């Protein structure tokens, strides 16, 4: 029975809660036993060990690739012996980066940040997993409940037809079904250099529009390496945060104006996990969760979020296509409620009143300010400026996704860009700013601009 065990059966032993031990021998048969900083799950027949020092263990493995690893189950106290054979050392790539991130958390937790530096990920083939006979505690059954919760999450997001509803439902279901209170969804920009937040949950401020460079922190590394990254202890090296800026420079120059939206993440996250989201092999974004608790996310949680992300990617693509698809055919002369009238028959909102709102636009980066308050930049900023120009010139309030994609003023990148995600971001930012301008969905692929104050538009390059 013991010989039939695989690494899958003992994954909780690899969480690092209890240090593992490793025994090796040199060519003369002299044994050496040492503690391991990290044992990383790879698959049912492979694990990776952290290579940090060129010590006796390292020398022995290079001479004689056979090793035995002793693991302790953190819940039952069960002992498991692995007979393993060294294959190779990886110094770059997804496996190395996952281990580097986790080791950083372990080092920070143990006060060894200056000592624990990963030089490589040593890959081993596990030839045998043996349970060491002794009295163990009963096995917990959390996994079955997690599977049922995952099923409910999957069912809830499966019926979403627009991106805004999809990401809101996703983060809500993570909290209600999986107990994950702090989460966010980020999308990759067209240039593939940054990720921007389109939705968050559990934070005092939403941080919608905040950005993370590819390769920075847990989120950026997960995106760059296209692999889940999970950390179970507080670590300064992999925590991405930005200080909230106290004020804006008021010199009137674009480079002196604040355009960084504060990052909404926890100040001291003790557990974090970032899972990349794909559609047909293309990276769309990253699903990120965190917690103030140490060891909050297990391998089972990682499996659940990876499975959810696998469904999420195609749903995002479907929402994008649905948003720009033509409405169902209608009879001649018939008009759907959400369909905007032609430009010549544009419908105006009720007359705006109150103090004028100064809207400034900086074409250099597409940034838009309401007075001195920063609103948005980039593609979303160009969209907002285009809508406001149309409103100011003709009173027009109704628009379609399709016309925005074709409008050269929006300056969409030549490569594919998720317009729907930009619109979700813009709608949320306008709602949060409460500056007298809002943007609402008025039907499939249709938007309605609402303006409650007189506008003064100022192009800063004009």
Secondary structure, DSSP 4 states (H G I P E B T S, - for coil): -GGG--GGGGGGGGGSSS-EEEEEE-TT--EEEEEES-EEEEETTEEEEEE---SHHHHHHHH--EEEEEEE-TTT--EEEEEEEEEEEE-SSHHHHHHHHHHHHHHHHHT-TTT----EEEEEEEEEEEEEPS--PPPP-HHHHHHHHHHHHHHHHHT--SHHHHHHHHHHHHHHHH---EEEEEEE-TTSSEEEEEEEESSSS--TT-EEETTSHHHHHHHHHTS-EEE-S--STT----PPP-----SS-GGGS--PPPP-S-TT-SEEEEEEEEETTEEEEEEEEEESSTT---HHHHHHHHHHHHHHHHHHHHHHHHHHSPPPP--TT---TTPPPPGGGPPPPSPP-SS-EEEEEETTTTEEEETTEEEE-HHHHHHHHHHHHHHHHH---EEEHHHHHH-GGG---SS---HHHHHHHHHHHHHHH-SSEEEEEEETTEEEEEE-S-EEEEETT-
